[in-house]
Amino acid sequence: MTELRIRLAVDGSIAIITLARADKLNALDLDMLAELSNVLDRVEADSTVRVVILTGEGKAFSAGGDIAAWGAMQAQEFGHHWVRHGHRIFDRLATLRMPVIAAMNGHALGGGLELAGAADIRIAERQAKIGLPETSLGMVPGWSGTQRLVRRFGAQIVRRMVLGGEMFVAEEARANGLVDLVVDTGEALNAAKDYAARIAVRGPAAVEISKLMLSIAGGEDNGAAVEALGSILVAKTGDLKEGVSAFREKRAAEFKGEW
């Protein structure tokens, strides 16, 4: 049986997702993407979970996409099976109903930074290096580095990483708005747990709806976010209860506009 390389542990209201491929600096391949997708589905369905922490095993958060996984792909396969597939999963992470904290225990490069960029809060250990080195390989950021990261961090800092190949240590990244908090080596996960505990005691409905509203303000997933908000609101109304009852009882609904 193949050992899972995406591990999930739930401690009370906090779920911890760990990239567990330390020997490859937690570089992502297709199997890991599939495992991550499955784990995100499990987390979303767990009503006890209020906060998610995403971290890496070993010395790196993630070195990005594994070159061995995509380097030999033909153009069409690369664009559709690798890039678009990764996009769907990273978008899934970004739009989880609960806040996500990236505990960046080490370097976050390329797809690793794009993964951390899908989180709501980023906590980095001071030795971590952060960058988007794709153009040095003759390719472009493919998992929303030029899209989500620009919306969240600003275009100029992303230009410096993508076009100029600049890398930043954690304190420089914090100064440029790429991470929110810098901690000592070995302390990212503990700091993330502390921050998660702050979130977990707040009103879960208010947190979830606030995240949706912030997504709309940030220009991310607007259609789905608006419809989710509308659906949540309508689901609380007496009209919906009456409509469902009338359908089941095969009669005309008598709506009263009750909120």
N, C-alpha and C positions, 0 to 999 in steps of 0.2 A: 504493500500500500504506500503510495506517494505521500510524503509528509507535507502537510499544508504549509504554504509559505505566506499566507495571510492569516494571522491568528486573532481570534476574538475572545475577550474576557469581559464579563459584565460584573461590576462591583456596585451593587445598589442601583443608583440612578445613572451611573457613569459607565459607558462602554469604552473599552480600549482596543483599538485595532492596531496590530503590530505587523509591519513589513518584516518578514522573517527569512531573509536570504542574505545573511550577513557576509558570506563568503564572496558574494558578487556586489557588495555595497548596496544591497536591496534594489538592484536594477530590476526593472519591470519587464516581464515577458508576457506572452498571451495567456499562459496558464495563471499567472498572478493577477492579470486583469480580470479574468473570469472569476477567480476566487474573491477578489475585491468586490466585484459586482454582487456575488452571492451574499457576502458578509453585509454589504450595505442594505440589501433587501431584508436580511434578518434583523438588523438594527432598527430599520424603519418600522418593522412590524411589532417590535417589542415596546409595549406601552409603558413599561417601567423606566425606559431609558430617556433621560432628559438632556444629556450632554455626551458627545463623542470625542475621544482623544485619538489622534492618529500619530503614530511614532514608528521608529525604525529599530531594528535589532543590530547590535554591534556598534561600529564607529561612524556609520553614515545614516542619515535619514533616508535618502535615496539618490543614487547616481543617475536616475532617469531611466529612459528606455534602454534595454539591453541591446547593444549593437548586434550581438549574435542572433537576436530574435528578428530584427528587421533588416539587417544589412544586405541580405541576399534576396529580398523581396523584389518582385517586378513592380513597375510603377503603379499599375492599377491596384494590385494587392496591397502595396504600401499605403496608398491613399485611402482605400476603402476599408481594408481589413485591419490595418494598424492605426492609422490616424483617426478615422471616423469612429472606430470601435473605442479607442481610448477617450475620445471626446465625450462619447455617451456616458462612460463610467465616471469621468471627472465631473461632468455636469450633474450626474446623480449625486456625487459627494457634495457638490456646492449647494444643491437644493434639498438636502436632507431637512426634515422638519425641525430637527434640533440643532443647536450650535455645534460646530466642529472646531476643535483646537488642535493645531499641528504642533506636536512636541518635537522640535527639530534637534535631535540628539547629535547631529553631525552634518556633513555636507548635504546640500540640496541643490542639485545641478540639473539643468534641462528639464526633463519630465518630472524630476523630483521637486523642483521649485514650482512647476505648474501644479503638481499635486498639492503642495503646501499652500499654494495660492488659492486653491478651492476651499480652504478652511476659512473660518470666520476670525480666528485669533491665531497668531503665530508666536511661539516662544522658542527661541534659539539658544543653544549653548554657545559660549563665546568663541570656541574654536571653529565653529561651523563656517564654511564658505558657501556662498550663494551666487549663482550665475546661470546664464543661458548660453552655453558654448556651442550650440548647434552649427552656427555658420563656419566654425573651424573645421567641421566635418563635411562642409559643402551642402548642408541641409538647413531647414528653417525650423523654428519652434512649431510643433504640430499639435500640441495638446492645450491650446488656448494661451500660449505665452504671449502672442501678439494681440490677443483679444481680451480675455479676462484680466490678465495681469496689467494691461494698459488701463482698463476701467478701474481696477482696484488700487494701483500704485502710481499711475500717471505715465504718460507716453515717454517723457524724457529719460527717466531712469531705466525703462525697458529698452529704449534706443541704445543707451550706453552698454547694456549687457549684450544685446543682440548684435548690434553693428560694430561696436568697439571691443566686444569680448571682455568687458570689465567684470571682475569678480569682486565680491565684497565679503569681508569678514563680518561677523554678527553685529558688532557695534556700528560699523559703517552701514550695514543693512538697516539697522534700527533708525539711524539718523536720516536715512532716505525713505523711511516709511515701509520698508519691505517686511520687517518683523515688528512686533509690538513690545516684546520684552526679551532681554538678554540675561542669561543666568550662567552660573559656573558650569564647567564640564561635569557631566553626570547628573545634573539637576533638572533637566528639561521635563522629564516625566513627572517628577514631584511637583514642580511649579505648575504644570498643566493640571494635575489633580487638584491643587489648591484653587486654581482659577475655575476649574469645572465645578468645584463645590460651591463657589460664589454664585455661579449661574443656576445650579440645581435647586437652591433654596428660593429662587424667585418664582413668580407665578408661571407655570409651564405654558398655559394658554397665551399669556401676554408675551412670553419669550418667543413662542412659535410664530405668533402673528406679527410681532415686531420684526422677526427675521424676514418674513415674507414682504413686509413693507419696505425694509431696507433693500431687499433684492430689487423691488420695483424702482426705488429711487436710484439704485446703481445701474439700472438698465439691463439687469440680468433676468432672464426667464419671465419677462413681464406678463405674457399671456397666461402661462400656467399659474403664476403667483396671483394674478387678479382673479382668475377663476377659482383658485383654491380659497381665497378670502371670501368670495361671493358664496361659494358652496358651504363653507363653514357657517356663515351668517344665516343662510337660508335653512340649513339643517337644524338650527335652533328654533325655528319659527313654528307656530301652531299650524300655519298653512301647509307646511310640508307633512306634518303628522296627519292632518285631515286628508290631504291628497293621497297619501299612501293607504290610509284606511279606506277611503272611497274606492280606490282601485281594487283592493282586496275584497271589498264587499259588493263590488259591481254596482255601484250607485253613483249619482252625480255628487261631486264634491261641493261642500258649502264653505267656501273660504271666508274668513273674517278679518284677514289682515292682522292677525295677532303676532306680535314680536316676542 
